[in-house]
Each structure stands twice: as C-alpha cells, then as structure tokens.
C-alpha cells in the first residue's frame, strides 16, 4: 500500500460523495442520508476556491494510478458544477422528501456526482475514462428513477447511446494512449496529432463527447432523458452532466496543432444543433422538454466556439467556452428547478417564480446587463469568421423564441390549488442558482473573456445583445396574437422514425424466418436475421464433435499451407 | 529452495479427495470439515508462497517416476497466478456447494471428485515439464466427468458423453504433439526450454497446430467449443468451477504455457503462428457473443459468454508483447471472478426461485437483492464497465494490440463490448426494472437463504470490483500479471 502523494483535497473531493452515498446503503443511516445531499460537493467547491494550481495528487494503488490535478479551465468547471450540484442537492432534500425509493436516489446521485467531478480533476486518461463512464452510466439510474413507462423508454434510448459513446471514447483513448506511451492526458492530446490512426481517434472522441453534449444528430437521448428524471436530477443532467462532454472535447482535441477539418466540422454541427434545437423545441408542450431542446441549442453554440478554437487562439476560445458553460450551467439548472417550483405554487405564489424564470430566460438569450450577455459577448469576441459570427448572433432570436415558449408552457403548470406554496428550501436553492447565473459572469469576465469589463458595457455590445432579443420578443408577441397551430414533434424527434424503422425491419425479419420455426428467437430488435440463421445451422453441425475436429484440423492445415507458401 | 511446499499444495486437495471417497454418505459433518480444512489450508499455503515468490524464492520438487521421465512440480509466478485463483475460488465454491447440495444424494462421490478436480488443476498449474502437464491434464478430464453427470439423468449423461468425446479426442492430439516434439528434443522443461530452432520450421508449425488443437478443446476455441454449452446440464457449483477455474481455464493456461514456455515468443513470432491464433481467438470472441445473444436460458447464455471471454486470454497470449500478455494473463483471474459470480447467482436463481430462463428474472432485483446486485456487478464487469475488473483487461489488450500493430483487434474488442452489453444489459434491466410478482418481505428473506449460498457470489463480486478499483496494488491481479511479464518474458 502506498499513501497518496501531494495535496489530499482532490481525493477527498471525490471520496466525500461516495461516503455519503454509502450512508444511503446502510439501513441505519438511510433515512438521514437525503439531508446530507447538499454537503456532498462541499470539498470540491472548497477545492475550486482554495486549491493550489497545477499541483498533482497521485494515488498509485487506485485504478492504474490515479493522478489528479487542477489547472486552468478545470477550476471553473469544478466550481460551477459543484455549486450546481449543491443547489440541486438542497432542492432535492425538500423535493424528494416524501417520495419512495430514496436510498437508490441518494446512492446514485452521489455516484453520478463523483464521476462528474472526477472528469474535471483527472490528469490521467484512465481516471478520466472511469469518471466519464461512472457519470454516464449512473445518470441512467437518475433518468429512470420514477420508473414510469416514459422514463423507462427514455432510459433505453439513453443507455444504448451511452454505451455506444463509451465505446467510441475507449477506442479513441486506446489509440491516443498507445501512441503517447503515457497515460497523462496532456501527452495523449499531443500524441493524437501524428498518431497512427490519430484522425480516426479524433473522430471517435468527437462522437463520444459530442453525444454527451447533445450534438446533432446524437442529441436524441437528451430531450427524452432530461425531462423524464425527477426535477433536481433534470437540473444536474442539463446543467452539469452535459458539461462533461464539453470539457472532454476541450481536454482531448489537439487544438494547438490546428485540426482545421475537424474544427470546421465541429463548427457546422454545433450551429446545426443550435438551430435544430430551437426549431424542434418550439413544437414541445412540456416545459422540461423545451428546456432540453434549449440545452441542445446552447451546447451547439459552445461546440461551435470550441470548433473555432482550432487554429487561431485556442486558449482564448476555450476560456470563453468555459464562461459560456458556466453561465449555462447555472441558468439551465435554475430554470429546471423553476419547473418544480411553479408546479408546487398556486396562482399568487407562482408570479414571482415565473418572473424569475423569465429573467433567467433573458439572460440565456443574452439580454444586456445579465450574466448571459457577458458570456455571449465573450463568445462573439472570439469568433473571427463573419458568417459564423452572424449565425451565432441570429441564434439569439431563436433562443428568445424558444425560451418564450418555455415561459408559456411553464405558466400552464401552475397548481390548481390557489394557496399552494413551494417549500422555502426549494425556493432558496432556486434563487441561489438564479443569482449565480445572473451575477457570477461579472466576476470571471475579465479572466475568461480576456477583455476588460468595459467591453461588455460599450454601446455596440449592448446593442448587439439587445436587438436579437427584441426581434425574438416581437415575433413571440405576434405569434401569441395570431396563435397558429403548431405541429407536435415527439420528444427525441429522430428517435421515433428510427425506432419505427427498426421495428418494421425486425418484423420483416421475423416473417421471413417464420418458416424455420425451431430457431431461437433473437433478443434485441435484430438486423442480422440471415447471420442468425447461418449461425444456428452451423452450430448444429458443430455439435457433432467429429465435424468440429475435422474442421479445426482442416483449418490448421490451411494455415500451415498458407505459411509454407510464404 | 523449498521442496515440500509444492507437494503440500497438491496434497491439500488430494488428501481430502481420498478421505472423502472413504466416508459414508451420512457422515456429512466429517465430509464438510475435511473439504473445508483442505480449502483453507491451501489458501494459507498460497499466501505464504505469494510472499515467497515475490521475494524471489524458488519452490520445486522433482522425482523420476519412470526412469527417464521426470516429474517436476515448481511454483513460478505464472503458476501461482493460476493457483491463487483456484485456491480462492475453490474455497468459496466448497462453501457454496455444501449449502447447495444440502440433503442431496451421492455427496461423498461428488465431493471426492470435486477435490480431485481441484488437485488436478493445481497440478496443471505447478507442472514444470510437458509430461507432468499432460498427466494432470488427463486427471482433470477424468475427474470432471463424474461431476458433469452428477445428476444421473439422461441429459447429464448425454452431456457427459459429449464432454468425454471432445476432451479425449483433444487429449489424443495433445499426446501426439508432446510425443512428437519430445522425440525430437528430449523432455521439455518449461523453465529451461530446449532450443527448437534447429528443427525444421514446417514441423514446428505442425506441432504448434497440434498443441493448439489438443488444448483448444478445453479452452473452447471455435470450433471446438461444442461440449461446453451442453455441459450446462451439470449442477451449478460444477458449472461455476468448470467455467471459472478448472477445465476451461486449464485449457487457456496450457496455451499460454505452450506459447511462452515451450516455443517461446520469439520463435512463435518467427514461425508466424501467433497471428492465425489471434484470428481464431478473435473470431471465437465474436462468435461466442453472437451465440450468447441467441440463448433464452440463463446458464446457456453464460456458457456461450465463457466461450467468448476465455478467448481474450488466448488473444492476449497470441498477440505477444508485454501489454497484450498482461491483458491476457490478468483476464485469467478477472474472467474467473466475474464468471463464477454469475454462475453462483444463476444457481441461486434456479435453486431458490426456480428461475432458469431470462424472462423469469423480471422483478427479481427486489426479491433477491444481494444475488441480483452480485449478478449485476459481474455482468457489468464482463461488458467492461469501469471500475470493475473487466475494463483493465480490455485496456491492456487494446494497448497491446496497437503496440503489436494489429489495429483490427481494437475493433474486435469494441464489437465484443457492444455484444456483451447487448446480451447482459437486458438481464440487468429485467432484474431491476421489469415488474415481477409482488414482494412479500418474509418471502424475500426466505429466498436469500442460507448465508453460505448467498455469501460466495457477494464475495466474488466484491473481489471483481476491487480487482479493478485497486488494480494499482502490487498484489492485485494486474500487479501480479505485470510481475510475471517483467520477471519472465520481458525482463
């Protein structure tokens, strides 16, 4: 056994959530564990504020040698994600109190949290991979927590894509680590540039991380999963967990060496996601689904910003992407929490909640004076290409429309009980996150945007932020007046035709097979009926050992002949 | 040098076997005491030797049992990897079997052969020469047959017949390979391999193929795997041991020995026989997974999963190269821990709740939480979900393949991971998310009894988790596999 070297706080930050999760598993402490939920991210938060930069913690016994460090943008990610988990955890202590199945909720909440924090702290690729897998797979249990048919269906789509994403990441990591002959992320990133198969690795990483960040066309799980989870879990899913994908891209893409083709691809898919999210989101009727599509759209902007980083001034763009993520994390987390608050409020109590939600919506759209305006200003300052610049600016109109749609669907959720009031704890955590969203970018703007604060107060910045919101607002108002009928697209858009298509294919495969009654039925919706049939027939032949032996002998002979011909 | 310990190690299973044969059927307590004492003693010896071998001590015992034919038992790091696994899992399986068979019949016969089977496995691990290896290999074949047919019904007997047909044919081929090779070189000793380079390449290739063909039957390489799924007719403790430690592993271990200690990596590379073997192993990995996906019976699905997973070991050995070798060797242990957990659990589901088909698992998570948790952990580990042991294997195999320039292997690994997910995740989903019968609390408690039945899978599942989580420890399976590779093959 070797005692960990270096500062212990990073290790404690990861172990604390697990310890609290363990309390949920012990019958004696199970009932109390929910109350401890907001404390789980506390050490991580302390680390983000007081941790020393660039010091390495090494725990050689764990995994293949866990290496943790806190550098650059990771500190901001760690800080806002920890704070968001804390706010949502506090909210959960009230929201989940009288609900069934508390122990699994607390346990998997804490495990997901641990994985999410590990993503930001990991300095070695194995710790990163493990953390990413933990946050991906444990989040499944938060998605399906309610156990409804809808949640289970969302869960299936979620897990299939998550497993695919993990596999892509594993392959990408393997190629990178083999080329680097090192497990450190820094080395792997550099090695990816000229690794054999490095291009493939980068593509695999973009798919794996993009999937988590809701990148089109891998976004389909997001609008199914985020609304299906309990409210506080939706908040961390949309506010914190998607950021793991964003952070992964920032960590692993070799920006320094300019990955122009992949960068351009990322910019394009990012912008497609940004507009597609708005277009489909507008057809949604459930406020949580609208928010989920808004997340796809906003993350699309972050992806575009990261893509634009390849080449010019990568460090600046990544810092701006960090600021954008930070603001979105707080704002989207708070907006999800508002759904639970409004649903628990009677008409009178709902008014201030709706007003606060509208204010947050303006912030996400980049209304001048809000935290969101700063984040958007930082973003636009680092986009050189005029077309991309205008597309980003115009997307704010869509964001305004989409969030106006959200406020409308939210208003429809007000409780029928006139005097109903949300619990003060829920209100307090919502307010705290809302304030963080509106205010915190002011503190970090100079550092992360690399610009003086005065830049965001200049007339052109203000005008730039203002007009898209006004245009969006005007369209929304006109829309309300005319109120045309909106087509309804099911949550998860592309999933529906794809599943239908798969089912039809499966049905055809089954009909085709019905003549061979004795064959075993395949398990999943299968595309490979002919393969199945062949395997079954072959297997019956192999069941006779004489045949198997002959075949093996013949195979060996074939190999021998082939070798002797060399 | 210590000569007593290898013999003692063998005796800890051989003596209980002999004593048990002489016990009457009714003397249950004596029988259990003898078997448990043997298992504990063996584990104790293993701990002593782990420390010794790490410090570089030698343990070997040799005697000529026929003039000119020398029997050699030696404990090197590779042998100890296998012995440690079998000693640990034998103890747990004994505890499990005692609970499983409580009130059954023919138990003296069963436990006698059970111990004999473990003695043979230990012998295979300790063998220092080819001929010693062959003797124990045959002992294993024969001592396993009564276990497979233990139930005595038509199905078991048919499974037993098929098992014998396959394995005896394999043994004949193996014997041919040994005799052929030794007729040219004289007795082959693993620690001091004779130089085979003076022999003709074509002959060597042919001998290598015969070795793989002979040993490949037990390792269930495609297309020699046909006996394994049928052998599922055996009782659960037998299946558990068969798939995790004894027969299948003996095959995989044998192939590792042949590649590394009979031919040597350099020669295998020169002959160009490693790559074809890697192809066969990769095909087996995918084929086993596809077949597993088709099964509706839990044990059958697990059996095909074994066909697939054991070939990881062979793939690692065939690729040759430090990382691939570590990956293969470490999977010897990892697969054992995970697969035995799943077979223990399958036995509990069948025995306590009457569930043998996958559909029956619906809602069992709430009714049998401990069993279901152990099963889920092991299944996730098989898929390669970190931090459970399986991902360490995949990582090392993947890096090893890339180092060896065989990029296609990582596609096989990815395909296998996805197929594993496709055939294990639905089981976990059924356990926890499909509605089953209503739970009655008293009923739930009655299902997970007795402790001796439930504890072994929980322990092995925890071990599988720790093997991944604490892989950096010097005494973790990974640490030990690294030691083997650093000490012996790439010093």
Interface residues (C-beta under 8 A of the other chain):
Chain A: X1 X59 X60 X61 X62 X63 X64 X65 X66 X126 X129 X130 X133 X134 X137 X144 X147 X152 X155 X159 X163 X164 X166 X167 X170 X171 X174 X175 X177 X178 X179 X196 X197 X520 X521 X522 X523 X524 X531 X532 X535 X536 X539 X542 X543 X544 X545 X548 X549 X551 X552 X553 X555 X556 X559 X560 X563 X564 X566
Chain B: X162 X165 X166 X169 X202 X205 X206 X209 X210 X212 X213 X216 X223 X224 X225 X226 X227 X230 X271 X272 X273 X276 X280 X287 X290 X291 X293 X294 X295 X296 X383 X384 X385 X386 X387 X391 X392 X394 X395 X398 X399 X402 X403 X407 X410 X411 X414 X417 X418 X421 X422 X423 X425 X426 X433 X468 X469 X470 X471 X472 X473 X478
